[in-house]
Every structure is written in C-alpha cells, then in structure tokens.
Amino acid sequence: MFSKDLELVIGTVYKNCRERREATMTVEHLLLGLAENPGMRATWSGLKANVSRLRKGISAFLAKEIPRLSQEEFTDAEPTLAFQRVLQRAVYHVQSKGELEVNSRDVLIALFGEKDSKAVELLNAQGITRVDAVNLIREGIIRAPRSKDEQIEHRLFEIIVQDLDMRAASPALTIRQPRIFVSYSHADQEALGRLMVHLRPLERDNIVDCWSDRKINAGDQWRAEISRELGDADVAILLISADFLASDFIAKDELPPLLLKAEAKGVRILPVILKPCGFVRHKVLSSFQCVNDPTEPLLGLTHIGQEAVYDKIVDAVYREISLKK
C-alpha cells in the first residue's frame, strides 16, 4: 500500500526520533521527513517553498515542544493520533480513487487536514495551501502569486474542496473494519482453518475483517492482492512452523512489509508457534511476544489446549482492536 519512497520517509522519521530519544512522533516530524526527502524536490519547487526555512522552523518547534526520554527509558517514540490520522487520511483518499499505492505527495495533501498543527501553520506562512498541493500534484498546475481578491477567492474554493473531500472520505471511514492478515505455510492449512473458525464471530459482528490467501480467486493478480492486504493490515497473525520459516515467499514478500509496519507502529504482530521450529533462533521474529509458549507448540497440545490457544489469539486481536478505537 505504501510506496517505497513513503516507506523510506516513515522509516527515517522513526529512526531520527529514536536517535534523538524523542517520546512522540508528530505531524511535524512527518512534514520534516517530507521536506528532507529527495523525491519531493520537484513538488516543493513547484509549490515555490523555501525548504530550508521550513526545515529550520520545524526543527525549532520539535526542539522546544517534544519531550525527550531519559537515558534509563528504552521505550520507542509513539506516533500521535494526528500522525496516524494523516496516514489513514492518505490511504482513504487513494482508495477512493481506485488506486493501490500511497506516496509521499498523497501524505502532503492529507497533512493539511491537521489545520491546527504547527506543520500546517508553517506551510501557510509560506502561502502554501492544500489547494496548491492538490493543483500541483493531481493537476500539474504550478503555483503563482495571487492578488488579495484572488487570495479570498482561493480560500473560499479551498473550504469547498475540503468539504467535498470529507464527504467523499466519510463512507470509507464508516465501513472500513480493522484488517487481520494471516500469514501461514500451505502445509499448515488445518491450523488456519481452525483459527478462522474462532475469528468468525468477530467478522460476523463487523468487528474485524480477516484475510488469508484463501480469499484469492482464480484469475486474481495474487501478488498485487497480497501486497494490498499487507498494506491494509492492522494486526498480523503468523502461524509459525518449520514450513513457515522455510518459505522463500514468506521470507521475501510477506515478512519485510509487515516488520516495517511493526517498526513504524502501524501493525501488531502476533506469532503463534504451531510446531517445533527455529523461531527462537530467528533474530527478528523472536523479538515479538508469542501468543503461546514457544516450548509448547500448539499442535503438541491436547484438543482442549489447542482450542484455548485459538481463543487466546482471538482475545489478543479483540484487545488490540479495542485499543485502536
């Protein structure tokens, strides 16, 4: 769902926050990431932005307003609700256009929705508005200086466009359910089937929308569909076995985007150990807390024990979704 360029921006923002030991990631961090992104140079030029002044203004704000973690604290920076709203808003608008990929320019447009933020204040101080960004990015219209009358007319037009965009986005906001992505080896289809039975009540009550590659139909572009679902995931359940760890497709195509989103606080990873395997030797995966004890794999338990683990998975999903509301 996110372009490589945008993934790089978000990853850099997270890395910089961690290095500066900042407690939160804000909209201003996101704007700074966009301002420093080489892929956005043409956009900033078209908007006639003074990028150097913009970066200085954001940096001064962050130095003054963002709390720092002490040397004893090891917690990573938490994205603010505004930070998350900007990314979600960009996703909704891209989806409403029938497109699959969100890029850095989409995020810049979505950022203007945070009207009371310092980020938007700094953009407006340079005379840059949301309509300017929309005109340049979607229509290719280069921004030009305006008279006072044109500024008033432009502001009225901006209000109308924002209202129409909010109406267009509101259906998506009301119907989208949190997405659960299940990653598994086809050798473990039986375990997948039982898990989906336990998740079914949450789906029926419209609490979550569960996806596995069983939903891919004949003729579908399966790689594109898996990529789209990975980008939409709020929670990822990993059914781990030796077959799972041996799968080249899982290792190269499914895990990297999930781990990137986990690092950026976008998705919760829930590993479930099905069978004895090398999970504890996997440096990245083993950093995530398992639903069940890795020394007591699910398929080695009694039937009642297995059902208890499946219920524990559903409980973990339910609690995670409840926290995100």
Secondary structure, DSSP 8 states (H G I E B T S, - for coil): -B-HHHHHHHHHHHHHHHHTTBSEE-HHHHHHHHHT-GGGHHHHHHTT--HHHHHHHHHHHHHHHS-B--TT-----EE-HHHHHHHHHHHHHHHHTT---B-HHHHHHHHTT-TTSHHHHHHHHTT--HHHHHIIIII--------HHHHHHHHHHHHHHHHHHHHHHHHHHHH---EEEEE--GGGHHHHHHHHHHHHHHHHTTS-EEE-GGG--TTS-HHHHHHHHHHH-SEEEEEE-HHHHH-HHIIIIIHHHHHHHHHTTS-EEEEEE-SS-SGGG-TTGGGS--SS-TTS-GGGS-HHHHHHHHHHHHHHHHHHHHHH-
